[in-house]
Amino acid sequence: MSADVKTVQVALGDRSYEIKVGPNLIANAGQYLKPLLRRARVVIVTDENVAALHLPALEKSLDAAGIRHDAIRMPAGEGTKCFAELQRLSEWLLETGVERGDLVIALGGGVIGDLTGFAASIVRRGVDFAQIPTTLLSQVDSSVGGKTGINTPQGKNLVGAFYQPRIVLADTSALETLPKRELLAGYAEVVKYGLINDRPFFDWLEANLDAIVSGDVAARTHAIVKSCESKAAIVAADERESNVRALLNLGHTFGHALEAATGFSNRLVHGEGVAVGMALAFDLSVRLGLCSGQDAVRVRKHLERAGLPCRLSDVAGGLPEAETLIELMGQDKKVVDGKLTFILARGIGEAFITRDVDPKALRTVLEERETA
């Protein structure tokens, strides 16, 4: 095992697992996966774009470890997280003879990870799976913690399951092939961890943004490890999001509504929606007298410097009026007794959960941001 590879533990009793972070993990995946196998055979789920970039290296590594493998290439894009593709994938897994105790590998970004994890949770009432995330967003967020699912016309991730992987291999080398837009979308989730409960990490991100974006391996590794450590601690404390885990949704109540409003299309990718949502969450916190305006400005300036959208007016193609966005927020998974759950902040690194938000303040913030 390379000294360059860092390990983060996700402590969940007999479902605990490791997150490996470092270079060349795809090229050496066989040695990490083989100890987890009941038999020397796996199946790989990827998308057409990722397959062209990373599937040959993974297959070569599995061959070297004596592990037989089959692969399916799903369509790329958020539209793949749907019932039709879930059915296609589930039936393919059964056709390949997947058994309980076999390992299904999700090779790709958050879409592939979410879809594959959900399929693994329901095929034969549960088969093992491993996450090999190839985007920054999936490395720091969606591959960790066991949330799996698909989208529906009613909203994002409303059908799914909590189902933990056996291992996560976050290969920093894969980020070198990532389009800049996708890298920045993932960076929004990195920023989130600083805003939730780690102001010193946000300070570090302000100082090291250029290094992370330009490809500095040490800076990227540190950002991923810190993010995974933060998420792992929260997941270990609240695996099924009954309490503190909801903090990880900072910006997501707004962001998911924006994604639904744009038809889960390329107009607004997930991380961009989260960036706008985090800025709105801080604006709402200021409006409610919870947070200083200086902190909200600081957050927005950092997102802008990173090249991320942070205003409703930044979303290409326009958006529906405030009332429609509020209706879309009403489909959020965290709604309790009809009340929206918001993650707001008393300052950078001081996020908290509340369902006590003045509807007029929410509407005002959305209307102001429409014309900003």
DRENDO-1510 file (C-alpha; in Angstrom, 1 decimal, always signed):
<recs>
REC; n; res; u; v; w
REC; 1; MET; +0.0; +0.0; +0.0 .
REC; 2; SER; +1.4; +3.4; -1.0 .
REC; 3; ALA; +2.4; +5.9; +1.7 .
REC; 4; ASP; +0.6; +8.5; -0.4 .
REC; 5; VAL; -2.7; +6.9; +0.3 .
REC; 6; LYS; -4.6; +8.3; +3.3 .
REC; 7; THR; -7.3; +6.3; +5.2 .
REC; 8; VAL; -10.5; +7.7; +6.8 .
REC; 9; GLN; -12.6; +5.4; +8.9 .
REC; 10; VAL; -16.4; +5.4; +8.9 .
REC; 11; ALA; -17.3; +3.9; +12.3 .
REC; 12; LEU; -20.6; +2.1; +12.0 .
REC; 13; GLY; -20.1; -1.1; +14.0 .
REC; 14; ASP; -20.2; -4.2; +11.9 .
REC; 15; ARG; -20.9; -2.0; +8.8 .
REC; 16; SER; -17.8; +0.1; +9.3 .
REC; 17; TYR; -15.6; +0.7; +6.3 .
REC; 18; GLU; -12.5; +2.6; +5.1 .
REC; 19; ILE; -12.2; +5.5; +2.6 .
REC; 20; LYS; -8.9; +5.4; +0.8 .
REC; 21; VAL; -7.7; +8.7; -0.6 .
REC; 22; GLY; -4.7; +9.0; -2.9 .
REC; 23; PRO; -3.3; +8.7; -6.4 .
REC; 24; ASN; -3.5; +5.6; -8.7 .
REC; 25; LEU; -6.2; +3.8; -6.6 .
REC; 26; ILE; -8.0; +2.7; -9.8 .
REC; 27; ALA; -4.8; +1.2; -11.2 .
REC; 28; ASN; -4.3; -0.7; -7.9 .
REC; 29; ALA; -8.0; -1.4; -7.1 .
REC; 30; GLY; -7.6; -5.2; -7.3 .
REC; 31; GLN; -5.4; -5.3; -4.2 .
REC; 32; TYR; -7.9; -3.3; -2.1 .
REC; 33; LEU; -11.0; -5.2; -3.3 .
REC; 34; LYS; -9.7; -8.8; -3.2 .
REC; 35; PRO; -9.8; -9.2; +0.6 .
REC; 36; LEU; -13.5; -8.2; +0.5 .
REC; 37; LEU; -14.6; -10.8; -2.0 .
REC; 38; ARG; -16.3; -14.1; -1.2 .
REC; 39; ARG; -15.3; -15.3; -4.7 .
REC; 40; ALA; -13.0; -13.8; -7.2 .
REC; 41; ARG; -15.6; -12.2; -9.3 .
REC; 42; VAL; -17.1; -8.7; -9.5 .
REC; 43; VAL; -19.4; -6.6; -11.7 .
REC; 44; ILE; -18.8; -3.0; -12.6 .
REC; 45; VAL; -21.3; -0.3; -13.2 .
REC; 46; THR; -20.1; +2.8; -14.9 .
REC; 47; ASP; -21.2; +5.4; -17.5 .
REC; 48; GLU; -20.2; +5.8; -21.1 .
REC; 49; ASN; -17.9; +8.8; -20.4 .
REC; 50; VAL; -16.1; +7.3; -17.4 .
REC; 51; ALA; -15.7; +4.0; -19.1 .
REC; 52; ALA; -13.6; +5.6; -21.8 .
REC; 53; LEU; -11.4; +7.2; -19.3 .
REC; 54; HIS; -11.0; +4.7; -16.4 .
REC; 55; LEU; -12.6; +1.3; -17.1 .
REC; 56; PRO; -9.5; -0.1; -18.9 .
REC; 57; ALA; -7.3; +0.6; -15.9 .
REC; 58; LEU; -9.7; -0.9; -13.5 .
REC; 59; GLU; -10.1; -4.0; -15.6 .
REC; 60; LYS; -6.4; -4.4; -15.9 .
REC; 61; SER; -6.0; -4.2; -12.1 .
REC; 62; LEU; -8.7; -6.8; -11.6 .
REC; 63; ASP; -7.1; -9.1; -14.1 .
REC; 64; ALA; -3.7; -8.7; -12.3 .
REC; 65; ALA; -5.5; -9.7; -9.0 .
REC; 66; GLY; -7.1; -12.7; -10.6 .
REC; 67; ILE; -10.6; -11.3; -10.3 .
REC; 68; ARG; -13.2; -12.0; -13.1 .
REC; 69; HIS; -15.4; -9.1; -14.1 .
REC; 70; ASP; -18.3; -8.0; -16.2 .
REC; 71; ALA; -19.2; -4.3; -16.9 .
REC; 72; ILE; -22.3; -2.3; -17.9 .
REC; 73; ARG; -22.1; +1.2; -19.3 .
REC; 74; MET; -25.0; +3.4; -18.4 .
REC; 75; PRO; -25.9; +6.7; -20.1 .
REC; 76; ALA; -24.0; +9.7; -18.6 .
REC; 77; GLY; -26.0; +12.4; -16.8 .
REC; 78; GLU; -28.5; +13.1; -14.1 .
REC; 79; GLY; -31.3; +11.6; -16.2 .
REC; 80; THR; -29.9; +8.1; -15.5 .
REC; 81; LYS; -31.1; +8.3; -11.9 .
REC; 82; CYS; -34.6; +7.2; -12.8 .
REC; 83; PHE; -36.9; +4.1; -12.5 .
REC; 84; ALA; -36.3; +3.0; -16.1 .
REC; 85; GLU; -32.5; +2.8; -15.6 .
REC; 86; LEU; -32.8; +1.3; -12.2 .
REC; 87; GLN; -34.9; -1.5; -13.7 .
REC; 88; ARG; -32.4; -2.0; -16.5 .
REC; 89; LEU; -29.5; -2.2; -14.1 .
REC; 90; SER; -31.2; -4.5; -11.6 .
REC; 91; GLU; -32.2; -6.9; -14.4 .
REC; 92; TRP; -28.7; -6.9; -15.8 .
REC; 93; LEU; -27.3; -7.7; -12.4 .
REC; 94; LEU; -29.6; -10.6; -12.1 .
REC; 95; GLU; -28.8; -11.8; -15.6 .
REC; 96; THR; -25.1; -11.8; -14.8 .
REC; 97; GLY; -25.7; -14.2; -11.9 .
REC; 98; VAL; -24.9; -11.8; -9.1 .
REC; 99; GLU; -25.3; -13.6; -5.7 .
REC; 100; ARG; -25.5; -12.3; -2.1 .
REC; 101; GLY; -22.0; -11.7; -1.0 .
REC; 102; ASP; -20.8; -10.7; -4.4 .
REC; 103; LEU; -19.4; -7.2; -5.0 .
REC; 104; VAL; -20.9; -4.6; -7.3 .
REC; 105; ILE; -18.5; -1.7; -8.1 .
REC; 106; ALA; -19.8; +1.8; -8.8 .
REC; 107; LEU; -17.2; +3.5; -11.0 .
REC; 108; GLY; -18.1; +7.1; -11.7 .
REC; 109; GLY; -19.6; +10.2; -10.2 .
REC; 110; GLY; -22.6; +10.7; -7.9 .
REC; 111; VAL; -25.2; +9.6; -10.4 .
REC; 112; ILE; -23.5; +6.2; -10.9 .
REC; 113; GLY; -22.8; +5.8; -7.2 .
REC; 114; ASP; -26.4; +6.6; -6.1 .
REC; 115; LEU; -28.0; +4.4; -8.8 .
REC; 116; THR; -25.6; +1.5; -8.2 .
REC; 117; GLY; -25.9; +1.6; -4.5 .
REC; 118; PHE; -29.7; +1.6; -4.7 .
REC; 119; ALA; -29.7; -1.3; -7.1 .
REC; 120; ALA; -27.3; -3.2; -4.8 .
REC; 121; SER; -29.6; -2.6; -1.8 .
REC; 122; ILE; -32.6; -4.2; -3.5 .
REC; 123; VAL; -31.2; -6.9; -5.8 .
REC; 124; ARG; -31.5; -10.2; -4.0 .
REC; 125; ARG; -32.5; -8.0; -1.0 .
REC; 126; GLY; -28.9; -6.7; -0.8 .
REC; 127; VAL; -25.5; -7.5; -2.4 .
REC; 128; ASP; -22.2; -5.8; -1.4 .
REC; 129; PHE; -21.0; -2.8; -3.3 .
REC; 130; ALA; -17.9; -0.6; -3.5 .
REC; 131; GLN; -17.6; +3.0; -4.4 .
REC; 132; ILE; -14.8; +4.2; -6.8 .
REC; 133; PRO; -15.8; +7.8; -7.2 .
REC; 134; THR; -14.2; +9.7; -10.1 .
REC; 135; THR; -15.4; +13.2; -9.5 .
REC; 136; LEU; -14.5; +15.6; -6.6 .
REC; 137; LEU; -18.2; +15.9; -5.6 .
REC; 138; SER; -18.6; +12.2; -5.3 .
REC; 139; GLN; -15.3; +11.7; -3.5 .
REC; 140; VAL; -16.2; +14.2; -0.8 .
REC; 141; ASP; -19.9; +13.7; -0.5 .
REC; 142; SER; -22.1; +11.2; -2.4 .
REC; 143; SER; -19.8; +8.1; -2.1 .
REC; 144; VAL; -19.6; +8.5; +1.7 .
REC; 145; GLY; -22.4; +7.7; +4.1 .
REC; 146; GLY; -24.6; +5.2; +2.3 .
REC; 147; LYS; -27.3; +7.5; +0.8 .
REC; 148; THR; -28.5; +5.9; -2.4 .
REC; 149; GLY; -31.4; +6.7; -4.6 .
REC; 150; ILE; -33.0; +8.0; -7.8 .
REC; 151; ASN; -34.9; +11.1; -8.8 .
REC; 152; THR; -38.6; +11.4; -9.7 .
REC; 153; PRO; -40.7; +14.2; -11.2 .
REC; 154; GLN; -41.6; +15.2; -7.7 .
REC; 155; GLY; -38.0; +15.9; -6.7 .
REC; 156; LYS; -34.4; +14.7; -6.2 .
REC; 157; ASN; -33.5; +11.5; -4.4 .
REC; 158; LEU; -37.0; +10.9; -3.1 .
REC; 159; VAL; -36.8; +7.2; -3.7 .
REC; 160; GLY; -33.8; +5.4; -2.3 .
REC; 161; ALA; -32.3; +3.6; +0.7 .
REC; 162; PHE; -29.5; +4.0; +3.3 .
REC; 163; TYR; -27.0; +1.3; +2.2 .
REC; 164; GLN; -23.4; +1.4; +3.1 .
REC; 165; PRO; -20.5; +0.4; +0.8 .
REC; 166; ARG; -17.8; -2.0; +1.8 .
REC; 167; ILE; -15.0; +0.4; +0.8 .
REC; 168; VAL; -14.5; +3.8; -0.9 .
REC; 169; LEU; -11.5; +4.3; -3.2 .
REC; 170; ALA; -11.2; +8.0; -3.9 .
REC; 171; ASP; -8.5; +8.2; -6.6 .
REC; 172; THR; -7.1; +11.7; -6.8 .
REC; 173; SER; -5.5; +10.9; -10.2 .
REC; 174; ALA; -9.0; +10.6; -11.7 .
REC; 175; LEU; -9.6; +14.4; -11.0 .
REC; 176; GLU; -7.0; +15.2; -13.7 .
REC; 177; THR; -9.5; +14.1; -16.4 .
REC; 178; LEU; -12.4; +16.1; -14.8 .
REC; 179; PRO; -13.8; +19.1; -16.8 .
REC; 180; LYS; -13.3; +22.3; -14.8 .
REC; 181; ARG; -17.1; +22.8; -14.4 .
REC; 182; GLU; -17.4; +19.4; -12.7 .
REC; 183; LEU; -14.3; +20.1; -10.5 .
REC; 184; LEU; -15.8; +23.4; -9.3 .
REC; 185; ALA; -19.2; +21.8; -8.7 .
REC; 186; GLY; -17.4; +19.3; -6.4 .
REC; 187; TYR; -15.6; +22.1; -4.7 .
REC; 188; ALA; -18.9; +23.6; -3.6 .
REC; 189; GLU; -19.4; +20.5; -1.4 .
REC; 190; VAL; -15.9; +20.9; +0.0 .
REC; 191; VAL; -16.7; +24.5; +1.0 .
REC; 192; LYS; -19.8; +23.2; +2.7 .
REC; 193; TYR; -17.8; +21.3; +5.4 .
REC; 194; GLY; -16.0; +24.5; +6.4 .
REC; 195; LEU; -19.4; +26.4; +6.6 .
REC; 196; ILE; -21.0; +23.7; +8.7 .
REC; 197; ASN; -18.7; +23.3; +11.7 .
REC; 198; ASP; -15.1; +24.0; +10.7 .
REC; 199; ARG; -14.2; +27.7; +10.3 .
REC; 200; PRO; -10.4; +27.0; +10.3 .
REC; 201; PHE; -11.0; +24.7; +7.3 .
REC; 202; PHE; -12.9; +27.5; +5.5 .
REC; 203; ASP; -9.9; +29.8; +6.3 .
REC; 204; TRP; -7.6; +27.2; +4.8 .
REC; 205; LEU; -9.8; +26.9; +1.7 .
REC; 206; GLU; -9.6; +30.7; +1.2 .
REC; 207; ALA; -5.8; +30.5; +1.3 .
REC; 208; ASN; -5.5; +27.4; -0.9 .
REC; 209; LEU; -8.3; +27.7; -3.5 .
REC; 210; ASP; -5.9; +28.4; -6.4 .
REC; 211; ALA; -3.8; +25.4; -5.5 .
REC; 212; ILE; -6.8; +23.1; -5.3 .
REC; 213; VAL; -8.2; +24.3; -8.7 .
REC; 214; SER; -4.9; +24.2; -10.4 .
REC; 215; GLY; -4.2; +20.6; -9.5 .
REC; 216; ASP; -1.9; +20.6; -6.5 .
REC; 217; VAL; -2.0; +17.0; -5.4 .
REC; 218; ALA; -1.2; +17.7; -1.7 .
REC; 219; ALA; -3.9; +20.5; -1.5 .
REC; 220; ARG; -6.5; +18.3; -3.2 .
REC; 221; THR; -5.7; +15.4; -1.0 .
REC; 222; HIS; -6.0; +17.5; +2.2 .
REC; 223; ALA; -9.3; +19.0; +1.1 .
REC; 224; ILE; -10.7; +15.5; +0.3 .
REC; 225; VAL; -9.5; +13.9; +3.5 .
REC; 226; LYS; -10.8; +16.8; +5.7 .
REC; 227; SER; -14.2; +16.6; +3.9 .
REC; 228; CYS; -14.4; +12.9; +4.3 .
REC; 229; GLU; -13.4; +13.1; +8.0 .
REC; 230; SER; -16.1; +15.7; +8.6 .
REC; 231; LYS; -18.8; +13.6; +6.9 .
REC; 232; ALA; -17.6; +10.3; +8.5 .
REC; 233; ALA; -17.9; +11.8; +12.0 .
REC; 234; ILE; -21.5; +13.1; +11.3 .
REC; 235; VAL; -22.6; +9.8; +9.6 .
REC; 236; ALA; -21.2; +7.8; +12.6 .
REC; 237; ALA; -23.2; +9.9; +15.0 .
REC; 238; ASP; -26.5; +9.9; +12.9 .
REC; 239; GLU; -26.5; +7.3; +10.1 .
REC; 240; ARG; -30.1; +7.6; +9.1 .
REC; 241; GLU; -30.4; +11.4; +9.3 .
REC; 242; SER; -32.7; +11.6; +12.3 .
REC; 243; ASN; -30.8; +14.6; +13.7 .
REC; 244; VAL; -27.3; +16.0; +13.2 .
REC; 245; ARG; -26.8; +14.4; +9.8 .
REC; 246; ALA; -29.2; +16.9; +8.3 .
REC; 247; LEU; -26.4; +19.5; +8.7 .
REC; 248; LEU; -24.8; +18.0; +5.6 .
REC; 249; ASN; -27.7; +19.4; +3.7 .
REC; 250; LEU; -26.6; +23.0; +4.0 .
REC; 251; GLY; -27.7; +24.7; +0.8 .
REC; 252; HIS; -29.5; +21.6; -0.4 .
REC; 253; THR; -33.1; +22.6; +0.4 .
REC; 254; PHE; -32.6; +25.5; -2.0 .
REC; 255; GLY; -30.3; +23.6; -4.3 .
REC; 256; HIS; -32.6; +20.6; -4.9 .
REC; 257; ALA; -35.5; +22.9; -5.7 .
REC; 258; LEU; -33.3; +24.7; -8.2 .
REC; 259; GLU; -32.3; +21.4; -9.8 .
REC; 260; ALA; -36.0; +20.4; -10.1 .
REC; 261; ALA; -36.9; +23.8; -11.5 .
REC; 262; THR; -34.2; +23.3; -14.2 .
REC; 263; GLY; -35.4; +19.8; -15.0 .
REC; 264; PHE; -32.3; +18.1; -13.5 .
REC; 265; SER; -30.6; +19.3; -16.7 .
REC; 266; ASN; -27.1; +20.5; -17.6 .
REC; 267; ARG; -28.3; +24.0; -17.0 .
REC; 268; LEU; -27.5; +23.5; -13.3 .
REC; 269; VAL; -25.4; +20.6; -12.0 .
REC; 270; HIS; -25.8; +19.5; -8.4 .
REC; 271; GLY; -22.8; +21.3; -6.9 .
REC; 272; GLU; -23.8; +24.6; -8.6 .
REC; 273; GLY; -27.2; +24.3; -7.1 .
REC; 274; VAL; -25.6; +23.7; -3.7 .
REC; 275; ALA; -23.4; +26.8; -4.2 .
REC; 276; VAL; -26.4; +29.0; -4.9 .
REC; 277; GLY; -28.2; +27.3; -2.0 .
REC; 278; MET; -25.5; +28.0; +0.5 .
REC; 279; ALA; -25.4; +31.7; -0.4 .
REC; 280; LEU; -29.1; +31.8; +0.0 .
REC; 281; ALA; -29.0; +30.1; +3.3 .
REC; 282; PHE; -26.5; +32.7; +4.6 .
REC; 283; ASP; -28.7; +35.5; +3.1 .
REC; 284; LEU; -31.7; +34.1; +4.9 .
REC; 285; SER; -29.7; +33.8; +8.1 .
REC; 286; VAL; -28.8; +37.5; +7.9 .
REC; 287; ARG; -32.5; +38.4; +7.1 .
REC; 288; LEU; -33.5; +36.5; +10.3 .
REC; 289; GLY; -30.9; +38.3; +12.4 .
REC; 290; LEU; -28.9; +35.2; +13.0 .
REC; 291; CYS; -25.7; +35.9; +11.2 .
REC; 292; SER; -23.6; +38.9; +10.4 .
REC; 293; GLY; -23.7; +40.4; +6.9 .
REC; 294; GLN; -20.0; +40.2; +6.7 .
REC; 295; ASP; -20.0; +36.4; +6.9 .
REC; 296; ALA; -22.6; +36.2; +4.2 .
REC; 297; VAL; -20.5; +38.5; +1.9 .
REC; 298; ARG; -17.4; +36.4; +2.7 .
REC; 299; VAL; -19.1; +33.2; +1.7 .
REC; 300; ARG; -20.5; +34.7; -1.6 .
REC; 301; LYS; -17.1; +36.2; -2.5 .
REC; 302; HIS; -15.3; +32.9; -2.0 .
REC; 303; LEU; -17.9; +31.1; -4.2 .
REC; 304; GLU; -17.5; +33.8; -6.8 .
REC; 305; ARG; -13.7; +33.6; -6.8 .
REC; 306; ALA; -14.0; +29.9; -7.3 .
REC; 307; GLY; -16.1; +30.5; -10.4 .
REC; 308; LEU; -19.3; +29.1; -8.9 .
REC; 309; PRO; -22.8; +30.6; -9.2 .
REC; 310; CYS; -24.2; +32.1; -6.0 .
REC; 311; ARG; -27.3; +34.1; -7.2 .
REC; 312; LEU; -30.5; +33.0; -8.7 .
REC; 313; SER; -29.8; +35.3; -11.6 .
REC; 314; ASP; -26.6; +33.2; -12.3 .
REC; 315; VAL; -28.7; +30.2; -13.3 .
REC; 316; ALA; -28.9; +30.0; -17.1 .
REC; 317; GLY; -32.3; +30.1; -18.8 .
REC; 318; GLY; -34.2; +31.8; -15.9 .
REC; 319; LEU; -36.2; +30.4; -13.0 .
REC; 320; PRO; -39.8; +30.3; -11.9 .
REC; 321; GLU; -41.1; +32.8; -9.4 .
REC; 322; ALA; -40.4; +32.6; -5.7 .
REC; 323; GLU; -43.7; +30.8; -4.9 .
REC; 324; THR; -43.0; +28.0; -7.3 .
REC; 325; LEU; -39.5; +27.5; -5.8 .
REC; 326; ILE; -41.1; +27.4; -2.4 .
REC; 327; GLU; -43.5; +24.7; -3.6 .
REC; 328; LEU; -40.6; +22.7; -5.0 .
REC; 329; MET; -38.8; +23.0; -1.6 .
REC; 330; GLY; -42.0; +21.4; -0.1 .
REC; 331; GLN; -41.0; +18.1; -1.8 .
REC; 332; ASP; -37.7; +18.0; +0.2 .
REC; 333; LYS; -37.1; +14.8; +2.1 .
REC; 334; LYS; -36.6; +16.7; +5.4 .
REC; 335; VAL; -40.1; +18.1; +5.5 .
REC; 336; VAL; -41.7; +17.3; +8.9 .
REC; 337; ASP; -45.4; +17.8; +9.5 .
REC; 338; GLY; -45.5; +20.0; +6.4 .
REC; 339; LYS; -42.8; +22.3; +7.7 .
REC; 340; LEU; -39.6; +22.9; +5.7 .
REC; 341; THR; -36.3; +22.0; +7.4 .
REC; 342; PHE; -33.5; +24.6; +6.8 .
REC; 343; ILE; -29.9; +24.5; +7.6 .
REC; 344; LEU; -29.0; +28.1; +8.6 .
REC; 345; ALA; -26.0; +29.6; +10.2 .
REC; 346; ARG; -25.0; +31.9; +13.1 .
REC; 347; GLY; -21.7; +32.4; +11.3 .
REC; 348; ILE; -19.1; +30.6; +9.2 .
REC; 349; GLY; -18.6; +27.2; +10.9 .
REC; 350; GLU; -21.8; +27.6; +13.0 .
REC; 351; ALA; -24.6; +25.8; +11.0 .
REC; 352; PHE; -27.7; +24.6; +12.8 .
REC; 353; ILE; -31.1; +22.9; +11.9 .
REC; 354; THR; -34.4; +24.7; +12.2 .
REC; 355; ARG; -38.0; +24.4; +11.1 .
REC; 356; ASP; -38.9; +27.8; +12.5 .
REC; 357; VAL; -38.4; +30.1; +9.4 .
REC; 358; ASP; -40.7; +33.0; +8.7 .
REC; 359; PRO; -42.2; +32.4; +5.3 .
REC; 360; LYS; -42.2; +36.1; +4.5 .
REC; 361; ALA; -38.4; +36.2; +5.1 .
REC; 362; LEU; -37.9; +33.2; +2.8 .
REC; 363; ARG; -40.0; +34.8; +0.1 .
REC; 364; THR; -38.2; +38.1; +0.4 .
REC; 365; VAL; -34.8; +36.5; +0.1 .
REC; 366; LEU; -35.9; +34.6; -3.0 .
REC; 367; GLU; -37.4; +37.7; -4.6 .
REC; 368; GLU; -34.4; +39.8; -3.8 .
REC; 369; ARG; -32.0; +37.3; -5.3 .
REC; 370; GLU; -34.2; +37.1; -8.5 .
REC; 371; THR; -33.3; +40.7; -9.3 .
REC; 372; ALA; -29.8; +40.7; -7.9 .
</recs>
